[in-house]
Amino acid sequence: MSNRTGGYVTVQEAHKKHRVAAGGTAEAAVGSRAAPARITGWRHLFAAASYSVGGLQRLWGETAFRHEVLIGALMLPVYAMLGARPWEFLVFGILFVLLIAVEALNTAIEVIIDRISPEWSEAARQAKDLGSLAVMCVLIAHGFLLAWVIFA
C-alpha cells in the first residue's frame, strides 16, 4: 500500500489513520484491544504459571508432541530393562524436557508464520524447516543416549 508521497505504509498505519480520521485518537487506533494491565509481585508468578499451562494445553493439540510424550513414557521401562544407571535416567529426563521446550518453540514459530504469512512463501517454509530441524536434533540426541545405554 503506498501513500501520496510514493512511500509505503503498513496495514497497521493505514488502520490507524482510518480510525483517527473517523474521530478516534491515535492511542485507540494502535490495536483493536487495549494492552492488559501489568501484573507485578507474587501475582506475576502465578500469572506466568498459568501462561505456561496454557502453552502446554496448546502444545497438547499437536500430534507430534503427543507422539513424543507417548514414546518418552514407553522408553522409561525400556531403559529400566536395559539396566540404565541413575545418571542415564537423569540425562534422559533432561533431554525430554529439552525436547518439550524445542517442540514448544517450533510450534510457536509455526503459529507466528501462519499468522503473519498465510500465503505460501519460501521464507515461511525455511523458518518452519529450521524449527523442525531443531526438534530432530534433540531426537537424535535421544538416539545417541539410547545407543550409549545399549552398547556401553
Phi and psi in degrees as a GROMACS rama.xvg file:
@    title "Ramachandran Plot"
@    xaxis  label "Phi"
@    yaxis  label "Psi"
@TYPE xy
-110.103  154.169  SER-2
-97.0224  -175.88  ASN-3
-66.7149  -24.9119  ARG-4
-86.8707  0.944582  THR-5
95.8181  -10.2768  GLY-6
-81.514  173.576  GLY-7
-107.538  145.037  TYR-8
-121  152.974  VAL-9
-79.7562  165.2  THR-10
-62.0692  -38.8589  VAL-11
-61.5836  -42.1018  GLN-12
-64.4695  -38.2759  GLU-13
-65.2651  -42.99  ALA-14
-63.7155  -40.6595  HIS-15
-61.7297  -46.6723  LYS-16
-61.8928  -39.3254  LYS-17
-64.0938  -44.6968  HIS-18
-65.9779  -40.269  ARG-19
-65.8523  -41.9106  VAL-20
-64.3527  -27.6461  ALA-21
-83.686  4.96768  ALA-22
106.007  -0.264168  GLY-23
-85.0502  176.84  GLY-24
-98.6596  161.048  THR-25
-63.5472  -35.7961  ALA-26
-65.4011  -40.4913  GLU-27
-72.4905  -21.1151  ALA-28
-84.1306  -8.3903  ALA-29
-61.498  -42.1551  VAL-30
-152.061  170.222  GLY-31
-78.5883  -18.146  SER-32
-127.665  147.065  ARG-33
-76.5478  150.596  ALA-34
-67.388  141.231  ALA-35
-67.0859  155.824  PRO-36
-64.3223  144.116  ALA-37
-72.8282  130.817  ARG-38
-100.117  132.887  ILE-39
-129.388  171.618  THR-40
69.0461  -149.698  GLY-41
-63.7075  -32.2728  TRP-42
-61.0207  -32.5343  ARG-43
-63.2335  -39.9496  HIS-44
-59.5028  -46.543  LEU-45
-68.9854  -36.5695  PHE-46
-64.3965  -42.975  ALA-47
-62.38  -40.2177  ALA-48
-63.026  -39.292  ALA-49
-68.1401  -32.9344  SER-50
-65.6723  -39.2915  TYR-51
-65.318  -40.7372  SER-52
-62.9214  -41.006  VAL-53
-61.393  -39.6407  GLY-54
-64.7744  -40.7166  GLY-55
-65.2387  -39.7682  LEU-56
-62.9578  -40.9012  GLN-57
-65.2322  -41.9611  ARG-58
-65.0448  -34.6067  LEU-59
-61.3552  -23.1564  TRP-60
-71.7427  -10.4583  GLY-61
-89.4357  124.217  GLU-62
-59.0983  -42.7471  THR-63
-59.5062  -40.6623  ALA-64
-65.0958  -43.9171  PHE-65
-62.0944  -38.1257  ARG-66
-64.0203  -42.4677  HIS-67
-63.5684  -40.0986  GLU-68
-65.6863  -43.3796  VAL-69
-62.0209  -47.4636  LEU-70
-65.641  -38.7586  ILE-71
-60.2888  -43.5832  GLY-72
-66.0307  -38.4098  ALA-73
-70.8768  -25.9852  LEU-74
-76.1319  -24.0431  MET-75
-58.5226  -49.5361  LEU-76
-66.2235  -29.8817  PRO-77
-63.1092  -45.9522  VAL-78
-60.7973  -40.1092  TYR-79
-64.12  -43.4079  ALA-80
-65.463  -30.4102  MET-81
-80.3846  -5.1506  LEU-82
77.4713  35.3031  GLY-83
-61.5028  141.275  ALA-84
-81.4836  162.88  ARG-85
-54.6514  -40.383  PRO-86
-67.4185  -27.9916  TRP-87
-72.125  -36.2741  GLU-88
-64.7016  -37.9457  PHE-89
-62.7654  -44.9975  LEU-90
-63.2934  -40.7738  VAL-91
-58.1506  -46.5112  PHE-92
-61.8735  -42.6256  GLY-93
-63.6897  -44.5817  ILE-94
-64.1747  -35.5905  LEU-95
-67.4583  -43.1683  PHE-96
-63.659  -39.7517  VAL-97
-61.9986  -40.8269  LEU-98
-61.3523  -43.0498  LEU-99
-61.0171  -43.9274  ILE-100
-63.4947  -44.6605  ALA-101
-69.1275  -37.9462  VAL-102
-64.1677  -38.2655  GLU-103
-63.5775  -43.8906  ALA-104
-65.2143  -39.9249  LEU-105
-61.4973  -44.1264  ASN-106
-64.661  -40.4258  THR-107
-61.1605  -42.4791  ALA-108
-59.9841  -46.2675  ILE-109
-63.1718  -41.5925  GLU-110
-63.9183  -44.9135  VAL-111
-65.184  -44.4231  ILE-112
-60.7673  -44.6291  ILE-113
-64.2959  -30.4011  ASP-114
-75.2672  -45.1073  ARG-115
-89.4814  -17.5223  ILE-116
-139.213  72.0918  SER-117
-65.5315  -23.9652  PRO-118
-83.6029  159.444  GLU-119
-69.4395  137.607  TRP-120
-148.36  152.865  SER-121
-64.0979  -40.2157  GLU-122
-63.3659  -40.8468  ALA-123
-63.9686  -42.9584  ALA-124
-61.3411  -43.7176  ARG-125
-65.0315  -41.0028  GLN-126
-61.9702  -44.7207  ALA-127
-66.0866  -39.6132  LYS-128
-63.0019  -39.4798  ASP-129
-66.9021  -38.361  LEU-130
-62.6278  -41.3217  GLY-131
-64.2431  -38.8269  SER-132
-61.2201  -40.4788  LEU-133
-61.3555  -42.1481  ALA-134
-63.7199  -43.9707  VAL-135
-61.4782  -37.2237  MET-136
-61.3692  -40.476  CYS-137
-68.6952  -38.0637  VAL-138
-64.5938  -37.0821  LEU-139
-64.5573  -39.8937  ILE-140
-60.7897  -40.1443  ALA-141
-60.5436  -40.8694  HIS-142
-62.3129  -41.1819  GLY-143
-62.3029  -41.3372  PHE-144
-63.9703  -43.6049  LEU-145
-62.3044  -43.076  LEU-146
-60.5731  -39.7586  ALA-147
-59.9713  -47.5495  TRP-148
-64.3086  -38.0252  VAL-149
-71.4616  -45.0783  ILE-150
-102.403  -8.15852  PHE-151
